[in-house]
Amino acid sequence: MSAVNKQQVRELLKSIETGDAAPVGYIRPDKYIQHNLGIADGLQGFGALLQQLPRGSAKVNTARVFQDGDVVFAHTEYEFFGPKIGFDIFRFEDGKIVEHWDNLQERAATPNPSGHTMIDGPAAVSDLEKTEANKALVRDFVDDILVNGRMARLSVYFDGDSYTQHNPQI
């Protein structure tokens, strides 16, 4: 799996802070779909967002970036329009970004009751041989717990004391 797309995502996100225009070239302008409801599709939407930021006000610290096929996802600490933690997903096609989704949450000022922040933890994958099994586990969790509310099955998905919670409220 090529590290190029992951590096392009890192550089594009960092360009929010630096103002470097070069990473915008990683976006395919005629096909870029933006799934954030506050931002328009295409380069115009991306540019309009950047123009709203007061010069020098943005900070971007990407903690981890992962890739699965043509999808790259990043976990990032942002400072723009207030402190936030973001989870961005980018879809690539023929080496260019053609789609983006994000989820932004206000950054908690302190660690959660377990002592963890929203962004601490490992930044690299150490057990790639478990990828397919882990993907199946997450699919089943979403189906059982989030979609169908089968809370009696919750213990199947958590490894007791080995589970690390990053949600600031839990």
C-alpha positions as CSV (number, residue, x, y, z in Angstrom):
1,M,0.0,0.0,0.0
2,S,1.5,3.3,-1.0
3,A,2.3,5.9,1.6
4,V,1.9,8.7,-1.0
5,N,-1.9,9.3,-0.4
6,K,-1.3,9.4,3.4
7,Q,1.4,12.0,3.0
8,Q,-0.8,14.0,0.7
9,V,-3.5,14.1,3.3
10,R,-1.0,15.2,6.0
11,E,0.2,18.0,3.7
12,L,-3.3,19.1,2.8
13,L,-4.4,19.3,6.4
14,K,-1.2,21.1,7.4
15,S,-1.8,23.6,4.6
16,I,-4.8,24.9,6.6
17,E,-2.2,26.1,9.1
18,T,0.6,27.1,6.8
19,G,-1.3,28.6,3.9
20,D,0.8,26.5,1.5
21,A,-1.3,26.3,-1.8
22,A,0.6,23.4,-3.3
23,P,-1.3,20.6,-1.5
24,V,-4.5,21.9,-2.9
25,G,-3.2,20.3,-6.2
26,Y,-3.9,16.9,-4.6
27,I,-7.6,17.6,-5.0
28,R,-9.3,16.8,-8.3
29,P,-11.2,20.0,-8.9
30,D,-13.8,18.8,-11.3
31,K,-14.9,15.9,-9.1
32,Y,-14.3,16.9,-5.4
33,I,-17.3,16.2,-3.2
34,Q,-17.4,17.8,0.2
35,H,-19.7,16.0,2.7
36,N,-19.3,18.7,5.4
37,L,-22.7,20.5,5.2
38,G,-21.0,23.8,5.9
39,I,-18.6,23.7,3.0
40,A,-19.4,23.7,-0.8
41,D,-18.1,21.1,-3.2
42,G,-15.1,21.7,-5.4
43,L,-12.0,23.9,-4.8
44,Q,-14.2,26.9,-4.3
45,G,-15.7,25.4,-1.1
46,F,-12.3,24.5,0.2
47,G,-10.9,28.0,-0.6
48,A,-13.9,29.7,1.0
49,L,-13.3,27.9,4.2
50,L,-9.7,28.9,4.3
51,Q,-10.6,32.5,3.6
52,Q,-12.8,32.6,6.7
53,L,-9.9,31.9,9.0
54,P,-8.1,34.9,10.4
55,R,-4.5,34.8,9.0
56,G,-2.1,32.8,11.2
57,S,-4.9,31.6,13.5
58,A,-5.1,27.9,12.5
59,K,-3.0,25.2,14.0
60,V,-3.1,21.6,12.7
61,N,-1.4,18.6,14.4
62,T,-2.3,15.3,12.8
63,A,-1.7,12.5,15.3
64,R,-2.3,9.5,13.0
65,V,-3.1,8.7,9.4
66,F,-4.2,5.3,8.1
67,Q,-5.0,4.0,4.6
68,D,-7.4,1.2,3.5
69,G,-7.4,0.9,-0.3
70,D,-8.4,4.2,-1.9
71,V,-9.5,5.7,1.5
72,V,-7.3,7.6,3.9
73,F,-8.4,8.7,7.3
74,A,-6.7,11.1,9.7
75,H,-7.1,11.9,13.4
76,T,-6.2,15.5,13.9
77,E,-6.0,18.1,16.6
78,Y,-7.2,21.5,15.2
79,E,-7.2,25.0,16.4
80,F,-9.6,26.9,14.1
81,F,-12.8,28.5,15.3
82,G,-11.9,27.1,18.7
83,P,-10.0,23.9,19.8
84,K,-11.3,20.8,18.0
85,I,-10.5,17.1,17.4
86,G,-11.2,16.0,13.9
87,F,-11.6,12.7,12.1
88,D,-11.2,13.2,8.4
89,I,-11.8,10.7,5.6
90,F,-10.6,11.2,2.1
91,R,-11.3,9.1,-0.9
92,F,-8.8,9.0,-3.7
93,E,-9.3,8.2,-7.4
94,D,-6.4,8.0,-9.8
95,G,-4.1,9.6,-7.3
96,K,-6.3,12.6,-6.5
97,I,-8.7,13.4,-3.7
98,V,-12.3,13.2,-4.9
99,E,-14.3,13.1,-1.7
100,H,-14.0,14.2,1.9
101,W,-16.0,13.6,5.1
102,D,-15.2,14.9,8.5
103,N,-16.4,14.8,12.1
104,L,-15.3,17.7,14.3
105,Q,-15.8,17.8,18.1
106,E,-14.8,20.4,20.6
107,R,-11.6,19.4,22.3
108,A,-12.0,18.6,26.0
109,A,-9.9,20.8,28.2
110,T,-8.8,17.9,30.5
111,P,-8.4,14.1,30.1
112,N,-11.4,11.9,30.7
113,P,-12.0,10.0,34.0
114,S,-9.6,7.2,32.8
115,G,-6.8,9.8,32.2
116,H,-6.9,9.7,28.4
117,T,-7.2,12.5,26.0
118,M,-9.2,12.5,22.8
119,I,-6.0,12.1,20.7
120,D,-3.4,10.1,22.8
121,G,-2.5,6.5,22.0
122,P,-0.6,4.6,19.3
123,A,0.0,6.3,16.0
124,A,1.2,3.3,14.0
125,V,-0.4,-0.1,13.2
126,S,1.5,-3.0,14.8
127,D,-0.8,-5.9,13.9
128,L,-1.7,-5.7,10.2
129,E,-2.5,-9.4,10.1
130,K,-5.6,-8.6,12.2
131,T,-7.0,-6.0,9.8
132,E,-9.7,-8.1,8.2
133,A,-10.8,-9.7,11.6
134,N,-10.9,-6.2,13.1
135,K,-13.0,-4.8,10.3
136,A,-15.5,-7.6,10.7
137,L,-15.6,-7.0,14.4
138,V,-16.4,-3.3,13.9
139,R,-19.0,-4.1,11.3
140,D,-20.7,-6.5,13.7
141,F,-20.5,-4.0,16.5
142,V,-22.2,-1.3,14.4
143,D,-24.9,-3.7,13.3
144,D,-25.6,-5.3,16.7
145,I,-25.2,-2.3,19.0
146,L,-25.6,0.9,17.1
147,V,-28.1,-0.1,14.5
148,N,-30.1,-2.8,16.2
149,G,-29.6,-1.9,19.9
150,R,-28.7,-5.4,21.0
151,M,-27.1,-4.2,24.3
152,A,-27.0,-7.7,25.7
153,R,-24.2,-8.4,23.2
154,L,-22.1,-5.4,24.3
155,S,-19.6,-7.5,26.3
156,V,-18.8,-9.5,23.1
157,Y,-17.1,-6.4,21.7
158,F,-14.9,-5.2,24.7
159,D,-11.8,-6.8,26.1
160,G,-12.5,-5.9,29.7
161,D,-9.6,-4.1,31.3
162,S,-7.7,-3.9,28.0
163,Y,-10.3,-1.4,26.6
164,T,-9.1,2.2,26.4
165,Q,-11.7,4.9,26.2
166,H,-10.9,8.3,24.6
167,N,-14.3,9.9,24.8
168,P,-14.0,12.9,27.2
169,Q,-17.4,12.1,28.8
170,I,-16.7,8.5,29.7
